[in-house]
Amino acid sequence: MQHAISISKLSKVYDSGLAALQEVDLDIRNGEILALLGPNGAGKTTLISIVCGIVNATNGKVSVQGHDIISEFRAARERIGLVPQELHVETFETVWDTVSYSRGLFGKKPNPPLIEQLLKDLTLWDKKDSKILELSGGMKRRVMIAKALAHEPKILFLDEPTAGVDVELRKDMWQLVRRLREGGVTIILTTHYIEEAEEIADRVGVINKGRLILVEEKSELMRKLGKKQLTVELNEVLETLPEALGGYDLDLENGGERIVYRYNSQAERTGIGSLLADLNRAGISVKDIATEQSSLEDIFVTLVEESR
Ligand SMILES: Nc1ncnc2c1ncn2[C@@H]1O[C@H](COP(=O)(O)OP(=O)(O)OP(=O)(O)O)[C@@H](O)[C@H]1O
C-alpha cells in the first residue's frame, strides 16, 4: 500500500554540527491523524520542514504519496498543506486575497466557492475584506490554516497549532481536523498539549534528541505502557504497613489513611483480589477503593526519561 508519507533513514546535521535528526524511519498512513510528541528541540519542526522542502536533509529519503521530495518536488509539495509554528502573513492584503493567492501558488484554478466555505469553516467570513494587519493573533492563525488548505492538500501538517490560542479556536480547529480526516485528509500534528494528542490522534510518534523512539497506535500505547493504581482509603490511620503486606508494591499516603498499590494492568494476575483479602486478614478495615490509569502524558514522560 502506498503511504501518505514515507520517510527512510532521514538525518539532518545543521551547519552548527548539531544532529537534529538521526536515521528516522516513519511511514504515515493515508487518512490517519498522527501526533508527533517530543520535548523542545527534539527535531519535530526539522522533520516537518524537510518534508515540506524548507530545510534540506543531510541524508535519507522522503516521498509524498509516492513522489520523491527532491526529484519530484512540485508533485510532492502540492499534496501538502503546512501551518507553521510562527505566524507570518502578509500584513496589507485582505483575508480573501491572501487565501486565494495561496491557492494560485500551487497552480490551481480559482475556486471562490471553496475559499468561501473555508473562511466560513474557520469563522473568518465576516473578516474576508479585512486587512491581515487589523486582525488579532488568533484570527491570523485562522488565516494561516485557511492558506494551508486553499489548494486542497491531501496531507496537512500542523506544527504546534494550539500553542497560545484560545479555547474557542482550539475547539474549532479540532472540529475542522476531524472533518478533514473524514474527507480523507492525512493530518500530522505536533503538540505540547498531550491531552490533545490523547483525544484526537490515531497514532502517536515520540521524538527525542533527533531519534524517533516509538510509533504506536494510541490505544495500543496506552494498553501496553499504561500503569494502573489502586487507592485504598482506610477507616483507621495506620502507622506502618504490616509485614504481611511486604510482598506488594505499596505506599502508605495521606498520613496513613490511604494505601496506594501500583500494578501492571497487563499482568495475568493483578494481585488486587489477594491484596484485599490480605488487608482483611490483617484486620485493616477498608472505607473505599478507586483505580486510576496513567495518562498519555505519564507514558510520554517515562518514555522520554528512559531514552535519555
Ligand atoms: N537553522 C538551524 N540551525 C542550527 N540549529 C537548528 C536550526 N534549526 C533548529 N536547530 C536545532 O535543531 C534542534 C531541533 O530543533 P526543532 O525546531 O526541529 O525541534 P522541535 O522538536 O520542533 O522543538 P520545539 O518543540 O521547541 O519546537 C534544536 O536543538 C534546534 O536548536
The ligand as a Tripos MOL2 file, in Angstrom:
@<TRIPOS>MOLECULE
LIG
   31    33     1     0     0
SMALL
NO_CHARGES

@<TRIPOS>ATOM
      1 N1         18.5910   26.5520   11.3790 N.pl3     1 LIG1
      2 C1         19.1360   25.8950   12.4090 C.ar      1 LIG1
      3 N2         20.4690   25.9070   12.6170 N.ar      1 LIG1
      4 C2         21.0310   25.2420   13.6460 C.ar      1 LIG1
      5 N3         20.3240   24.5150   14.5400 N.ar      1 LIG1
      6 C3         18.9850   24.4680   14.3950 C.ar      1 LIG1
      7 C4         18.3180   25.1520   13.3290 C.ar      1 LIG1
      8 N4         17.0030   24.9140   13.4300 N.ar      1 LIG1
      9 C5         16.8430   24.1160   14.5090 C.ar      1 LIG1
     10 N5         18.0340   23.8520   15.0940 N.ar      1 LIG1
     11 C6         18.2700   22.9920   16.2770 C.3       1 LIG1
     12 O1         17.8580   21.6800   15.9590 O.3       1 LIG1
     13 C7         17.2300   21.0600   17.0950 C.3       1 LIG1
     14 C8         15.8420   20.6050   16.7340 C.3       1 LIG1
     15 O2         15.0170   21.7570   16.5670 O.3       1 LIG1
     16 P1         13.4940   21.6510   16.1170 P.3       1 LIG1
     17 O3         12.9950   23.0430   15.9580 O.co2     1 LIG1
     18 O4         13.3810   20.7280   14.9780 O.co2     1 LIG1
     19 O5         12.8610   20.9840   17.4080 O.3       1 LIG1
     20 P2         11.3370   20.8430   17.8480 P.3       1 LIG1
     21 O6         11.1700   19.4360   18.2950 O.co2     1 LIG1
     22 O7         10.4430   21.3390   16.7930 O.co2     1 LIG1
     23 O8         11.2910   21.8080   19.1010 O.3       1 LIG1
     24 P3         10.0710   22.7450   19.6620 P.3       1 LIG1
     25 O9          9.1280   21.8080   20.3210 O.co2     1 LIG1
     26 O10        10.7880   23.6090   20.6200 O.co2     1 LIG1
     27 O11         9.5080   23.4680   18.5020 O.co2     1 LIG1
     28 C9         17.2750   22.0970   18.2190 C.3       1 LIG1
     29 O12        18.3920   21.8330   19.0250 O.3       1 LIG1
     30 C10        17.4460   23.4130   17.4750 C.3       1 LIG1
     31 O13        18.1310   24.3430   18.2690 O.3       1 LIG1
@<TRIPOS>BOND
     1     1     2 1
     2     2     3 ar
     3     2     7 ar
     4     3     4 ar
     5     4     5 ar
     6     5     6 ar
     7     6     7 ar
     8     6    10 ar
     9     7     8 ar
    10     8     9 ar
    11     9    10 ar
    12    10    11 1
    13    11    12 1
    14    11    30 1
    15    12    13 1
    16    13    14 1
    17    13    28 1
    18    14    15 1
    19    15    16 1
    20    16    17 2
    21    16    18 1
    22    16    19 1
    23    19    20 1
    24    20    21 2
    25    20    22 1
    26    20    23 1
    27    23    24 1
    28    24    25 2
    29    24    26 1
    30    24    27 1
    31    28    29 1
    32    28    30 1
    33    30    31 1
@<TRIPOS>SUBSTRUCTURE
     1 LIG1         1 GROUP 0 **** ****
